Amino acid sequence: EVQLVESGGGLVRAGGSLRLSCVASRFPSGFTFGEYAIVWFRQGPGLDLEGVACISAKDGSTYYADSVKGRFTMSSDNAKNTVYLQMNSLKPEDAAVYYCGVRILSSLLRPLADAGLFSYEYDYWGQGTQVAISK
């Protein structure tokens, strides 16, 4: 099964920046990174899982939650099987464990723009990386 490893979390002051990374490996036979949708989710203390951003590794299309638009940027480096989440202007409410997930694009029943930020759409998940924000 696909393995995902997140990194880049840490403690940062409000207003600061962090860049998270998610490296994918162990793709099923016949599939490559470029055929996947990749998502970043987060879960803050006592909160539900929230879809933050997703990307099509095929064409680079990205979609964001309203809560992070204009502050977060998701990108992919297909040669490295890696996606990034650049987080700027961080707020206390951004504190959470951040997870990446993947799903084969061709298996989505809806366009990524509609389905991309829903957790049930994704098949594989990483262990998460903690982001803490100090005021």
N, C-alpha and C positions, 0 to 999 in steps of 0.2 A: 504494500500500500504506500501511497505517497507520504513522504516524511516532510514535515515543515518545522523549521527552527527559527524562532524569532530572537532578535537581539536589539540592543540600543536603548532600552529603557533606563530609567534612573530618576534622580531627584533634580528638579530644576525650579527656578523661581518663576512666579507668575510673570508673564510677558516674555519669557525666554523661549528657546527652541530645542527640539530634539529631533533626531532622525532615527526611525525604526527600520529594521531590515527583517526580511523573511526569506530564507533560502529553502527552496524546494528540491527534493530528490526522490529517487525510487519511483519513477513514473511507471505505470503499466506498460507492458510491451506494446510498441507501436504508437505511443503517445509522447509528445514533447511538451515542454513548458509553454510554447507558443499556442497551444490548443486549450489553455485553461483560462478560466476566470478566477481571479484572486481577490479576496476581500480582507479588509481589516475590520474587526469587531473590537468592542471594548466593554468591560463590565466594571463599573464603579462599585464601591461598597454599598450593599443593600439595594443595588439597582439591577434592572434587567439588562440583558445583552443588547448592545446597540450597534447596528451597522454604521460604520464611519465612512468608509470609502471602498470602492471596488474598481477593478481594472480588467479590461480584456487584454491578455498578453498577445493576442493575435493582431490587434490594430491600435492598441494603446488608449482606447476610449476609457475615460474615467467618469465616475459618478460619486457624488458626495452627499452626506447627510447635511441638512440645513445648518446644524449646530457647528459644523466645521468648515463650511464653504468660505473661501477667501483666506483661510488660515492654514489648512492642511493641503498638501499636494502628494498624490500617490503617483509613483512611476515604476517602470519595470526595466530591468536589464536582462533581456532574454538570454544573452550569452553566458550570464552568470546564474540563470535560473533564480533570480532574486527580484523581489519587489521592495520598494521603499515607501515610507510614509514620513514626509517632511512636515513637522508640526511646528508652526510659528505662533507667536502671540498666545502662548499657552495660558489657560485660565484654570483656576482651582477645580472647576467642574470637569476638566479634562483628565483628572487623576483617575486611573483605572488600570486594570490588567488588559493589555492589548493582545489580541490573538489574530493570526491570519488563517484563512481557510481557502480551499480550492475546490473547483468543480470543472469538469470538462465542459467547454463552451457549447459544444454541439448537443449536450444532454439537457441543456436548459429548455424548459417548455415555454418560457416567456423571454422577451428581450432582456438583456442584461440591465438596461436602463430601468426596467420595471422590477426585476427579480434580484438585482445584485446585492441589495443591502438586507436581505432576509436570511437569517441563519439557517433555516431549514433547507435552503437551496444548496448547501455546501456539504461535501462528503468527508473531507479530511481537515483536521485542525492541528495547530501547533500547541505547545504548552503555555505560551503566553510570555509577555515581558511586562514588568511593572513600571508604570509611570506615576511618579509622585510630584506634586506641585506645592511649593512653599509660597506663602503669601509675602 
